[in-house]
Amino acid sequence: MACPITATANSNSKSKQTLISPSEIQSEFSHHDPTVARVNNGSFGCCPASIIAAQHRHQLLFLRQPDHFYYNTLKPSILQTRLLIQNLINADHVDEVSIVDNATTAAAIVLQHAARAFTSSAFQPGDAVILLHYAYGAVKKSVHAYISRTGGHVIEVHLPFPVKSSSEIVSEFEKALRLGKANGRKIRLAIIDHITSMPCVIIPIIELVKMCRDEGVDRIFVDGAHAIGNVEIDVKSIGADFYTSNMHKWLFCPPSAAFLYCKMSDELSDLHHPVVSHEYGNGLAMESSWTGTRDNSAQLVLPEVMEFLNRFEGGLQGIMTRNHENVVEMAQMLVEAWGTELGAPPELCSSMAMVGMPACLGIKSGSDGLRLRKHLRECFKVEVPIYYREPLEGEVDPITGYARISHQVYNVAGDYCRLRDAVNTLVKEGLTCALLLK
């Protein structure tokens, strides 16, 4: 089966001389291991060589004269990053934007704030926090650490997978809200993923946020860890109290850099960074900018990242559109080759897609998925996460393993053909996950 050829850019609105060329893209990511088909941008993101060089310049500015850097460079540079994020997410005011290390830190800030409400009796024991069953593992543990231990009741929304439409998600969320309000209980916080991590699905957050408002949920936190650089973000249209996203996953920043948006409100003014340092009490944005001596360079390169984005046809929007189109095309190619199915319809895929793997591989647990992933990495030089779906009662020869493929600007069709051919080889040879144990 021949590999499909996908156009990566056109030049209708910019001259060809101003657009980044395929060879320049290859050069920007030449530090990637050339022997590996890397179709897992979703886990750690990627950083172009020109941005790595910019980061190094910021690091040297600090090391050259740390006092001058701290007193004269750091704060205005972080402010510039905040202003750029404000524009990218359509926030009303720069004071609504704080720069933090990652979405996990942002979750800790929000959940710590909720925990104080439980311990101060502003929230009552048994009041609920609602989140998706597919919420990121670290966020789930943070909910336990901050909410369960202070008397909050946690409700998980169990979503179907494979998912056929966004209406299924809305319906299940509505059921969970009704459960959360049973017996006079109040739902104090809803945590909603914009794009779930594993399995990956775009969640209809505008509808869910509105539903939460209509049902009297106190506060809404959208975990958009995968969102910025992947899908459009308009925090005013979304309407949540809090929104976070990692800039190092899909926006080409080095790790680790993220933002936390907090809608301006007197009620939400008492937010603090979990690490208390000299800026404590000066507002969350200032507290986050200085948590002790550390390397802030990953948070300062966003101006250079914006220049990098503008080298592509259509800028960031063009990149997101092409990544989505390409990942859907590659996912459909794999489905056809393996005789399986997509885990979600194309409109619920972002720059990532879930692709069913042949049932004969015998993926019967999460551990099986990890072993198969390791085998693909070590024997075929293909890097791809694998999700295990527990079969429903009565299913015959169910698809239980799904590969989560990503597409970023450095990917080419051959990366996905290598994955296709590797899996086809395993099927042809009769290899199963049970045999990987021997």
C-alpha positions in Angstrom: 0.0 0.0 0.0 1.5 3.3 -1.1 2.0 6.2 1.4 -0.4 9.1 0.7 1.2 12.4 -0.2 -0.2 15.4 1.7 0.5 19.0 0.9 1.9 20.8 3.9 1.4 24.4 2.7 0.2 26.6 -0.1 1.2 30.1 -1.0 -1.9 31.9 -1.9 -1.6 34.7 0.6 2.2 34.9 1.0 5.0 34.7 -1.5 6.9 31.5 -1.6 10.1 33.3 -0.6 8.6 34.3 2.8 7.2 30.8 3.7 9.3 28.3 5.6 10.4 25.5 3.2 10.3 21.8 3.9 14.1 21.7 4.2 14.0 24.6 6.7 11.4 22.7 8.8 13.7 19.7 8.7 16.6 21.8 9.8 14.5 23.3 12.7 13.9 19.8 14.0 17.2 18.2 13.1 17.9 17.6 16.8 15.1 14.9 16.8 16.4 11.4 16.5 16.2 10.8 12.8 15.8 7.0 13.2 12.5 7.3 15.1 9.0 7.8 13.6 7.8 10.3 16.2 4.0 10.4 16.0 3.6 11.3 19.7 3.9 15.1 19.8 1.0 15.1 22.3 3.1 13.8 25.2 6.0 16.3 25.3 5.6 18.7 22.4 8.5 19.9 20.3 10.8 22.9 20.2 12.4 24.3 17.0 16.1 24.9 16.9 15.6 28.7 16.5 13.6 28.7 19.7 16.2 26.6 21.5 18.7 29.2 20.5 16.5 32.0 21.7 16.1 30.2 25.0 19.9 29.9 25.3 20.2 33.7 24.8 17.8 34.3 27.7 19.7 31.9 29.9 23.0 33.6 29.1 21.5 37.0 29.9 20.6 35.7 33.4 24.0 34.0 34.0 25.9 37.0 32.7 24.5 39.4 35.4 21.7 37.8 37.5 20.9 40.9 39.5 20.4 43.1 36.4 18.3 40.3 34.8 16.1 40.0 37.9 15.6 43.7 38.5 15.4 44.9 34.9 14.6 42.1 32.5 12.6 39.3 34.0 9.4 41.1 35.0 8.9 43.1 31.7 9.8 40.0 29.7 7.1 37.9 31.5 4.7 40.7 31.1 5.3 40.6 27.3 4.5 36.9 27.4 1.3 37.5 29.3 0.3 40.2 26.8 0.8 37.8 23.9 -1.2 35.1 25.7 -4.0 37.7 26.5 -4.3 38.3 22.7 -4.1 34.6 21.8 -7.0 33.6 24.1 -9.0 36.8 23.9 -8.9 37.7 27.6 -10.2 41.1 28.7 -7.1 42.1 30.7 -3.5 41.1 31.1 -4.0 40.8 34.9 -6.2 37.7 34.1 -3.1 35.9 32.8 -0.4 34.2 34.9 2.5 32.3 33.6 3.2 29.0 35.4 5.3 25.9 34.7 2.6 23.6 33.5 -1.1 22.8 33.6 -0.5 20.6 36.7 0.7 23.7 38.6 -2.3 25.6 37.4 -4.6 22.8 38.6 -2.9 23.0 42.0 -3.5 26.7 42.2 -7.3 26.3 41.5 -7.7 23.2 43.7 -5.8 24.8 46.6 -8.2 27.7 46.4 -11.2 25.3 46.5 -9.6 23.4 49.4 -9.4 26.6 51.5 -13.1 27.1 50.9 -13.8 23.6 52.3 -11.5 24.1 55.3 -13.0 27.6 56.1 -16.5 26.2 55.9 -17.4 28.4 52.9 -18.0 25.0 51.3 -19.7 22.3 53.3 -18.5 18.7 53.8 -20.0 16.6 51.1 -20.3 19.4 48.6 -19.2 18.1 45.2 -16.4 18.5 42.7 -17.2 17.1 39.2 -14.6 16.0 36.6 -14.3 13.7 33.6 -13.4 10.1 34.1 -10.8 10.7 31.4 -9.2 13.7 33.3 -5.4 13.7 33.3 -4.0 11.4 36.0 -2.1 14.1 37.7 -5.2 16.3 38.0 -7.1 13.4 39.4 -4.5 12.9 42.1 -4.5 16.7 42.8 -8.3 16.5 43.3 -7.7 13.7 45.8 -5.0 15.6 47.6 -6.8 19.0 47.8 -10.5 18.1 47.7 -11.2 14.6 49.0 -9.0 15.1 52.1 -10.8 18.3 53.0 -14.3 16.7 52.9 -15.3 17.3 49.3 -17.3 14.7 47.4 -15.8 13.8 43.9 -18.0 12.8 41.0 -16.5 11.4 37.8 -18.3 11.7 34.5 -18.0 8.4 32.7 -17.8 9.1 29.0 -18.3 6.6 26.2 -15.4 5.4 24.1 -15.3 5.1 21.2 -17.4 8.3 21.1 -19.8 8.8 18.1 -20.8 12.4 18.7 -20.5 15.4 21.1 -24.1 14.9 22.1 -23.1 11.7 23.9 -20.7 13.7 26.0 -23.2 16.4 26.8 -25.8 13.7 27.8 -23.4 11.9 30.2 -22.3 15.2 31.7 -25.9 16.2 32.3 -26.5 12.9 34.1 -23.5 13.5 36.4 -24.7 17.0 37.2 -28.0 15.6 38.3 -26.2 13.0 40.4 -24.0 15.7 42.0 -27.0 17.8 43.0 -28.8 14.8 44.6 -29.9 15.1 48.2 -29.5 18.8 48.2 -25.7 18.7 47.6 -24.1 21.6 45.9 -21.5 21.3 43.1 -18.8 23.7 44.0 -16.3 23.1 41.1 -16.4 21.5 37.7 -13.2 20.5 36.0 -13.6 20.0 32.3 -11.0 19.0 29.8 -10.9 20.9 26.5 -9.1 18.0 24.9 -8.8 14.8 26.9 -5.4 13.3 26.9 -6.0 9.5 26.7 -8.2 8.8 24.9 -8.0 12.1 23.1 -11.3 13.7 22.2 -12.3 17.4 21.8 -14.9 18.1 24.5 -17.8 20.5 23.8 -16.7 22.9 26.5 -18.9 25.8 25.6 -22.1 23.7 26.0 -20.8 22.1 29.2 -19.8 25.4 30.8 -23.2 26.8 30.0 -24.9 23.7 31.5 -22.8 24.2 34.6 -23.9 27.9 34.9 -27.5 27.0 34.4 -27.2 24.3 37.1 -25.6 26.7 39.6 -22.1 25.3 39.7 -20.0 27.8 41.7 -16.7 27.6 39.7 -15.6 26.1 36.4 -12.0 25.2 35.6 -11.2 24.2 32.0 -8.0 22.0 31.7 -6.8 22.8 28.2 -3.4 21.3 28.6 -3.4 20.2 24.9 -5.3 23.2 23.5 -3.1 26.2 22.7 -1.6 25.7 19.3 -4.0 22.9 18.7 -7.5 24.4 18.7 -8.8 27.9 18.9 -9.2 29.3 22.4 -11.6 32.2 23.2 -12.0 32.4 27.0 -14.8 34.9 26.7 -16.8 32.6 24.6 -16.0 29.6 26.8 -17.1 31.5 29.9 -15.2 29.5 32.5 -13.6 31.0 35.7 -10.3 29.4 35.1 -8.5 28.1 31.9 -5.0 26.6 31.6 -2.9 25.3 28.7 0.7 24.2 28.2 2.7 26.3 25.8 5.3 23.5 25.4 2.9 20.9 23.9 1.6 22.4 20.7 2.9 26.0 20.7 6.6 25.2 20.2 7.9 26.6 23.5 10.6 24.6 25.4 9.4 22.8 28.5 8.1 24.0 30.7 5.8 26.9 30.1 2.0 27.3 30.6 -0.5 29.9 31.5 -3.5 30.1 33.9 -6.3 32.4 33.0 -8.5 33.6 35.9 -11.6 35.6 35.1 -11.4 38.9 37.0 -13.7 38.7 40.1 -13.5 39.9 43.6 -14.5 36.4 44.8 -11.5 34.8 43.0 -8.9 37.4 43.9 -7.5 35.3 46.8 -5.5 33.0 44.5 -2.0 32.0 45.3 0.9 30.1 43.9 1.5 26.9 45.9 5.2 27.9 46.3 5.3 30.9 48.6 8.1 33.4 47.9 8.9 37.1 48.0 6.0 38.2 45.7 3.4 36.6 48.0 0.4 38.9 48.3 1.2 40.9 45.1 -1.3 39.0 43.0 -1.1 35.6 41.3 0.7 36.8 38.2 3.5 38.4 40.3 3.7 35.4 42.6 4.0 33.0 39.7 6.7 35.1 38.1 9.1 34.6 41.0 9.0 31.3 43.0 12.7 31.4 43.8 15.8 31.2 41.8 15.1 29.1 38.7 15.4 29.0 34.9 12.6 31.2 33.5 13.8 31.1 29.9 11.1 28.7 28.6 8.5 31.3 29.6 10.3 34.2 27.9 10.6 33.0 24.3 7.0 33.5 23.2 7.9 36.5 21.1 10.3 34.4 19.1 7.7 31.6 18.9 5.3 34.1 17.3 7.9 34.9 14.7 8.4 31.2 14.0 4.6 30.7 13.6 4.4 33.6 11.1 6.8 31.7 8.8 4.0 29.3 8.0 1.1 29.9 5.6 -1.8 31.2 7.7 0.3 31.5 10.8 -0.9 29.6 13.9 -4.4 29.1 12.4 -2.9 27.6 9.2 -0.7 25.2 11.3 -3.7 24.0 13.4 -5.9 23.5 10.3 -3.2 21.5 8.4 -2.3 19.4 11.5 -5.9 18.5 11.9 -6.4 17.6 8.3 -3.2 15.6 8.1 -3.8 13.6 11.3 -7.3 12.7 10.2 -6.0 11.6 6.8 -3.3 9.5 8.4 -5.8 8.0 10.9 -8.2 7.0 8.1 -5.3 5.4 6.2 -4.4 3.3 9.3 -8.0 2.4 9.9 -8.3 1.1 6.3 -5.0 -0.7 6.5 -5.9 -2.4 9.8 -9.6 -2.9 9.2 -10.5 -1.1 12.5 -12.2 2.2 13.4 -11.5 5.7 14.7 -12.1 6.4 18.4 -13.9 9.6 17.6 -15.3 11.2 14.5 -13.0 13.6 12.6 -14.7 16.7 14.0 -13.8 15.6 17.6 -10.1 15.1 16.6 -7.7 17.9 17.1 -4.1 17.4 16.0 -4.4 13.9 17.6 -6.6 11.0 16.7 -7.4 7.6 18.3 -6.9 4.7 15.8 -8.2 1.2 16.7 -5.5 -1.5 16.5 -6.1 -5.1 15.2 -7.9 -7.1 17.8 -5.7 -10.1 17.1 -2.8 -8.3 18.9 -4.5 -9.3 22.1 -4.3 -6.0 24.0 -6.1 -7.0 27.3 -4.8 -4.5 29.8 -3.0 -1.2 30.1 0.2 -3.1 30.8 -0.2 -4.9 27.5 -0.4 -1.5 25.8 2.8 -0.4 27.5 4.6 -3.6 26.4 3.4 -3.2 22.8 4.4 0.5 22.8 7.9 -0.5 24.0 8.2 -3.3 21.4 7.3 -0.8 18.6 9.8 1.7 20.0 12.7 -0.8 20.4 12.1 -3.1 17.4 10.6 -0.7 14.8 11.7 2.7 16.0 8.1 4.0 16.2 7.0 6.1 19.1 3.2 6.0 19.7 1.1 5.8 22.9 -1.5 3.0 23.1 -4.7 3.2 25.1 -6.5 0.1 26.5 -10.3 0.1 26.4 -12.0 -2.4 28.6 -14.5 -4.4 26.5 -18.2 -4.2 27.1 -20.1 -7.2 28.3 -21.0 -9.4 25.3 -18.7 -7.9 22.8 -17.2 -10.3 20.3 -13.6 -9.8 19.1 -13.7 -6.2 20.4 -11.1 -3.6 19.5 -9.5 -2.9 22.9 -6.3 -1.1 21.8 -6.1 2.3 20.3 -3.0 4.1 19.0 -3.0 7.9 19.8 -1.3 9.5 16.8 -0.3 13.1 16.7 0.6 15.4 13.7 2.9 18.3 14.0 4.7 20.3 11.3 7.8 18.1 11.4 5.8 14.9 10.6 5.7 13.3 7.2 3.4 10.6 5.7 6.3 8.1 6.0 6.1 8.3 9.8 2.6 6.8 9.8 3.4 4.3 7.1 6.1 3.0 9.4 3.6 2.5 12.1 1.2 0.9 9.7 3.8 -1.5 8.4 5.1 -2.4 11.9 1.7 -3.4 13.1 1.0 -5.3 9.9 4.2 -7.2 10.4 3.2 -8.1 14.0 -0.1 -9.3 12.7 1.4 -11.3 9.9 3.9 -13.0 12.3 1.1 -13.8 14.8 2.7 -11.8 17.6 0.4 -11.1 20.5 0.9 -9.1 23.7 0.9 -12.4 25.6 3.9 -13.5 23.7 5.7 -10.3 24.6 5.8 -11.5 28.2 7.9 -14.5 27.2 
